[in-house]
Amino acid sequence: MKPYLKTTPDAEGFFGDYGGAMLPPPLVPHFAEIVEAYEKISKSADYINELRYIRKHFQGRPTPISFLKNLSELAGGARIYAKREDLNHTGAHKLNHCMAEGLLAKYMGKTKLIAETGAGQHGVALATAAAYFGLECEIHMGEVDMAKEAPNVTRMKLLGATVVPVGEGAKTLKEAVDSAFGSYVAQADHALFGIGSVVGPHPFPMMVRDFQKIVGVESREQFVEMTGELPDIVAACVGGGSNAMGIFSGFIDDEDVDLYGVEPLGTSSNLGDHAATLTYGQDGDIHGFRTKMLVDENGEPAPVNTLASGLDYPGVGPEHAHLQKIGKVSYTTADDKEALDAFYKLSRHEGIIPALESAHAMAFALREAKNHKGKAILINLSGRGDKDLDYVVDTYGYGA
């Protein structure tokens, strides 16, 4: 059989029943232009070599894998490892696709990058790419997230980006996406929409996965070098799902490696209290693609809740919906309390302050370790927690 990544998605951008591109007519030619440009440069030695140079000499890749000895002993059972995307420049995995999108924009002759952001890490990364390539940058962010993630708002502005506050609806990520798409429609001739996850119309779910694949490629090589074998379990948090698709890509054809996506359960399983789309959602269309989503009684995208701003989206990447449907990946949840506990434990016992998003994957590892004695669990530590410090300390204190 051909490798999974070589055959998925299809030419129309569908991962099985999910994906595609449902676009307003004015955007159809612009997305066709993006598809054509990506298909061309993704096979270009010059593009690939420049991206490799950027990753090594600007981003600081490869990022290491750390064995979390103290937490492994605390949890008991499995050995816990972390892929340290918190050590990627700007503090998260997001720069992996943002630098590639910036390079794509330059190739296409665009002069501006537009995007949404939730926790602000994508916004910071895209503003960084814009500064590096000499492009304008416009970032849309919900007012609730701006208050929670104030350090990242400051970083975006310092990097030269225009930050557009979004005050409609829940004032979080879904509304930021709506606002950014609206702005992009009027500027598509000279701007590229740098979508921040494996979501949106084709080709973005495929492109962002491909750009994030470096996480999985490195992880596979590093883990075998460290231990002489593959991990038994690979886990990552899932909101839109880019960090998860990045690390999953390295192991997706391995029958002996179990893949887990960890969704945010928030404060309860009641609709409006969580953002666990794959666990409680249903098939639907959002932001120009088909996926699973959380809907209210009127069939509209439901309000979501999680202490991690980067996970507060009522949809999910279409590839995740597909992988769940075909049984290649298992999806589970961690609630706010578990994620916060993991945040404090990783900080106190390993000297690593994680992003609240990444803390959901760590919560899974701490919870499951006792059930997998002698096994190895590798999580994607997708970002560092600098952006969350003020919010956590002001709201919850310094922990026990």
DATA-V221623 format. One record per backbone hydrogen bond with DSSP energy under -0.5 kcal/mol. NH is the residue of the N-H (numbers start at 1). CO is the residue of the C=O. E is the energy in kcal/mol with one decimal. If there is no record, write none. Layout:
NH | CO | E
NH | CO | E
//
This chain:
6 | 3 | -1.1
7 | 3 | -0.7
7 | 4 | -1.4
8 | 4 | -1.1
10 | 14 | -2.0
13 | 10 | -2.1
15 | 18 | -3.8
16 | 14 | -0.9
18 | 15 | -1.9
19 | 290 | -2.1
20 | 13 | -2.1
22 | 288 | -2.4
23 | 21 | -0.8
27 | 24 | -2.3
28 | 24 | -0.8
28 | 25 | -0.9
29 | 25 | -0.6
31 | 27 | -2.4
32 | 28 | -2.1
33 | 29 | -1.9
34 | 30 | -1.7
35 | 31 | -2.5
36 | 32 | -2.4
37 | 33 | -2.5
38 | 34 | -2.8
39 | 35 | -2.6
40 | 36 | -1.5
41 | 37 | -2.8
42 | 38 | -2.5
43 | 40 | -0.8
44 | 41 | -1.8
45 | 43 | -0.5
48 | 44 | -2.5
49 | 45 | -2.6
50 | 46 | -2.2
51 | 47 | -2.5
52 | 48 | -2.4
53 | 49 | -2.2
54 | 50 | -2.4
55 | 51 | -2.6
56 | 52 | -2.1
57 | 53 | -3.0
58 | 54 | -2.2
59 | 54 | -2.3
60 | 55 | -0.7
61 | 55 | -3.1
66 | 82 | -2.7
68 | 66 | -0.6
68 | 80 | -2.7
69 | 67 | -1.5
72 | 68 | -2.3
73 | 69 | -2.1
74 | 70 | -2.2
75 | 71 | -2.9
76 | 72 | -2.5
78 | 76 | -0.8
78 | 369 | -0.7
79 | 375 | -3.1
81 | 377 | -3.1
82 | 66 | -2.5
83 | 379 | -2.8
84 | 64 | -2.9
84 | 82 | -0.6
85 | 83 | -1.8
85 | 381 | -0.8
86 | 381 | -0.8
87 | 84 | -1.7
88 | 85 | -1.3
89 | 59 | -1.7
91 | 88 | -2.7
93 | 382 | -1.9
95 | 92 | -0.8
96 | 93 | -2.0
97 | 94 | -0.8
98 | 94 | -1.9
99 | 95 | -2.3
100 | 96 | -0.7
101 | 97 | -2.6
102 | 98 | -2.5
103 | 99 | -2.2
104 | 100 | -2.1
105 | 101 | -2.6
106 | 102 | -2.1
107 | 103 | -2.1
108 | 104 | -2.1
109 | 105 | -0.5
109 | 106 | -1.1
110 | 105 | -2.6
111 | 190 | -2.8
112 | 190 | -1.1
113 | 136 | -2.3
114 | 192 | -2.3
115 | 138 | -2.1
117 | 140 | -1.6
124 | 120 | -2.7
125 | 121 | -2.5
126 | 122 | -2.9
127 | 123 | -2.4
128 | 124 | -2.2
129 | 125 | -2.3
130 | 126 | -2.6
131 | 127 | -2.2
132 | 128 | -2.4
133 | 129 | -2.5
134 | 130 | -1.0
135 | 130 | -2.8
136 | 111 | -2.5
138 | 113 | -2.4
139 | 162 | -3.0
140 | 115 | -2.7
141 | 164 | -2.3
142 | 117 | -0.6
143 | 166 | -2.4
144 | 171 | -1.6
145 | 171 | -1.0
146 | 142 | -2.4
147 | 143 | -1.7
148 | 144 | -1.9
149 | 145 | -2.7
150 | 147 | -0.7
152 | 149 | -1.0
153 | 149 | -1.3
154 | 150 | -2.1
155 | 151 | -2.0
156 | 152 | -2.4
157 | 153 | -2.1
158 | 154 | -2.4
159 | 155 | -2.0
160 | 157 | -1.3
161 | 156 | -2.4
162 | 137 | -2.5
163 | 161 | -0.6
164 | 139 | -3.6
164 | 162 | -0.6
165 | 163 | -0.7
166 | 141 | -2.1
167 | 165 | -0.6
171 | 168 | -2.0
174 | 312 | -0.6
176 | 172 | -1.9
177 | 173 | -2.4
178 | 174 | -2.1
179 | 175 | -2.5
180 | 176 | -2.5
181 | 177 | -2.7
182 | 178 | -2.1
183 | 179 | -2.0
184 | 180 | -2.4
185 | 181 | -2.0
186 | 182 | -0.8
187 | 183 | -0.5
187 | 184 | -1.4
188 | 184 | -0.9
190 | 187 | -1.4
191 | 187 | -1.5
192 | 112 | -2.4
194 | 114 | -2.5
194 | 192 | -0.9
195 | 193 | -1.6
199 | 197 | -1.3
202 | 20 | -1.7
204 | 201 | -1.9
207 | 203 | -3.0
208 | 204 | -2.8
209 | 205 | -1.3
210 | 206 | -2.6
211 | 207 | -2.7
212 | 208 | -2.1
213 | 209 | -1.1
214 | 211 | -0.6
215 | 212 | -2.1
216 | 212 | -0.6
216 | 246 | -1.1
217 | 213 | -2.5
218 | 214 | -2.5
219 | 215 | -2.2
220 | 216 | -2.4
221 | 217 | -1.8
222 | 218 | -3.0
223 | 219 | -2.7
224 | 220 | -1.9
225 | 221 | -2.0
226 | 222 | -2.4
227 | 223 | -2.7
228 | 224 | -2.4
229 | 223 | -0.5
232 | 376 | -1.5
233 | 376 | -2.0
234 | 258 | -2.6
235 | 378 | -2.5
236 | 260 | -1.7
238 | 262 | -2.4
245 | 241 | -2.2
246 | 242 | -2.1
247 | 243 | -1.9
248 | 244 | -3.0
249 | 245 | -1.7
250 | 247 | -1.1
251 | 248 | -2.1
252 | 248 | -1.0
254 | 251 | -1.9
255 | 253 | -0.7
257 | 254 | -1.2
258 | 232 | -2.8
258 | 256 | -0.6
260 | 234 | -2.5
261 | 330 | -2.5
262 | 236 | -2.6
263 | 261 | -0.6
263 | 332 | -3.0
265 | 263 | -0.6
265 | 334 | -2.5
266 | 334 | -0.5
267 | 273 | -2.2
268 | 265 | -1.0
268 | 273 | -0.6
273 | 270 | -2.6
275 | 264 | -2.4
277 | 275 | -1.5
280 | 276 | -2.2
281 | 277 | -2.5
282 | 293 | -2.5
284 | 291 | -2.7
286 | 289 | -2.4
289 | 286 | -1.3
290 | 19 | -2.3
291 | 284 | -2.8
293 | 282 | -2.9
294 | 314 | -2.8
295 | 293 | -0.5
296 | 300 | -2.9
299 | 296 | -2.0
302 | 294 | -2.6
305 | 274 | -0.8
309 | 307 | -0.8
311 | 308 | -2.0
312 | 309 | -1.1
313 | 311 | -1.9
317 | 240 | -2.4
320 | 317 | -0.9
321 | 317 | -1.4
322 | 318 | -2.0
323 | 319 | -2.9
324 | 320 | -2.4
325 | 321 | -1.9
326 | 322 | -2.3
327 | 323 | -0.5
327 | 324 | -0.8
328 | 323 | -1.7
329 | 323 | -1.3
330 | 259 | -2.6
332 | 261 | -2.7
334 | 263 | -2.1
336 | 266 | -2.7
339 | 335 | -2.5
340 | 336 | -2.6
341 | 337 | -2.2
342 | 338 | -2.3
343 | 339 | -2.3
344 | 340 | -2.2
345 | 341 | -2.5
346 | 342 | -2.7
347 | 343 | -1.6
348 | 344 | -2.8
349 | 345 | -2.8
350 | 346 | -1.4
351 | 347 | -1.0
352 | 346 | -1.6
354 | 352 | -0.8
355 | 383 | -2.5
359 | 355 | -1.9
360 | 356 | -0.6
360 | 357 | -1.5
361 | 357 | -0.6
361 | 358 | -0.7
362 | 358 | -1.9
363 | 359 | -2.4
364 | 360 | -1.7
365 | 361 | -2.0
366 | 362 | -2.6
367 | 363 | -2.1
368 | 364 | -2.6
369 | 365 | -1.7
371 | 368 | -1.6
372 | 369 | -1.8
374 | 77 | -2.0
375 | 372 | -2.2
377 | 79 | -3.2
378 | 233 | -3.0
378 | 376 | -0.5
379 | 81 | -2.5
379 | 377 | -0.5
380 | 235 | -1.9
381 | 83 | -1.8
381 | 379 | -0.9
382 | 380 | -1.8
384 | 91 | -2.5
385 | 353 | -2.6
388 | 385 | -1.3
389 | 385 | -0.8
389 | 386 | -1.0
392 | 388 | -2.9
393 | 389 | -2.8
394 | 390 | -2.5
395 | 391 | -1.9
396 | 392 | -3.5
397 | 392 | -0.9
397 | 393 | -1.1
399 | 396 | -0.5
//
